[in-house]
Amino acid sequence: MIVKLTVKDMVQLLEPKGVQLISGKTGLSNRISFVHLMFNKESLNISTKEYLILIPFNLFGNNVEIQKGFIRHFYESGSAGIGMKLQLGEVLSKEIIQLADSLNFPLFEIPFELALSDVMNEVNISIFDK
């Protein structure tokens, strides 16, 4: 049976593993129906409504304008939120955090130690009720 998961549910599920909601807190009621691991920019061409997008932060490069463009794209596509896996020493810019907040778009920081596939599996298990 498919269960409609919210961002709030996901926060409760993954906070113990170190996943942090860092902006877009007013988007906690966004529904998550699917999870997408994005490893290339071709993912911009697919429909992502109600998707939780998981991205390695280095896919964006160091260009804040490109990073902001990704945030806007997924927000406008109706995505539930974005989880970014940072490498050791990487930090999200204040501009990215402020943009996600202004859009009420949940933005998560995934710790270096946690694999994106583990996050995807946890969320999928919750979406597809056993």
N, C-alpha and C positions, 0 to 999 in steps of 0.2 A: 504494500500500500504506500502510495506517495504522500508524504506529509509536507505541508508548507512550513518551511523553516524561516524564521526571521533573523535579521542581523543580531538582534538582542539574544536570541537562542544560541547563535554561533559564538557570541562573545562569552556567554556562560560556559559553553562547551570547550572553548580553546584557551581561555584565560589561564587555566592551570598549566598549560603547556608553554606559556610565555607570549602568546599572541596578544597584542595590545591594540585596542581601538584608540587611534591618536587624533582623529578628527571626524567631523560629520556625525557627531553623537545624536543629533536630532533625526538621523535617518535609521534609528534602531528598528523601526517597524517595517523597513524594506524587506520584501520577501525574497528568499533564495530558493530557486527551483533547480538550479544547475550550477556546476562548478566548471570553470575553464582554466586550464594551465596555459598561459601564453608564453611561448618561447620565441616567437617571431612576430614581426609587424603585420603579417598577412591576416592575423586574427582580427585586425580592424575591419575586415570585410565581412565578418559574420554577425548575425543578430545575437545580441547579448542581453536581451530583456530578461530580468530576474536572475542573471548570472552573477555569481561571485567570481571575480577575475583574480587569478593568482599570477603574480609576475615577479621574476627576478629583477631587482632594482636596476642592475647594470644593463638591462635591455634598453632603458631610457637614455643611457649615456649621462653626461654631466650637464646637459643643456636644460635649464629650468623651463624654458619656453616649450620645448618638446614634451617635457614631463607634464606641464600644465595642459598641453594639447591632448595628451592621453587621458588625463582626468576628465576634461570636458567631454571628450568623445564618449567615454563609457557612461558618464552621467547622462548625456543626451540620448544615449542608446537604451536607457532604462535599466542599466546594470544595478545590481543590489549593492555593490561596493567593490573595493579593490584591496587585496592583500599583497604587500610588497615585501619580498625577502631581501633583507639587507646583508651585505657582506660585512665582515669585521671592519669596524671603523667608519662605515658609511652612515650618513644621517640624511633624513629628509629635510629639504629646505623649508623655512618658515613660509615661503610663498606657496608651496604645494599644500601644506597643512591649512593655511588660511583659505586657499581656493576651495578645498574640499569642505571646510567648515561653511563657507559662504553658500555652497551648493547643497548643504545638508547631505553630503555624499560620504558614506563611511569609508575611511581609509585605515587599514590595519598595517601594523608593522609585525612581520614574522621574523622571529629570531634566527640567527645564523645556524644554530644547532638543529633546527626543525626543518625537515624536508618538505617542500611544497606538496609532494605526493602524499605525505602523511596528513597534511591539512585537508587535502582533497578527499582522502579516504574517510576521515572523521566526519566531514560535512556530508558526504554522500551517504554514509551509514545513517545519519540522522534524517536525511531527506527521504530515503527509501526505508521506511520503518520495517524492521524485521518482523 
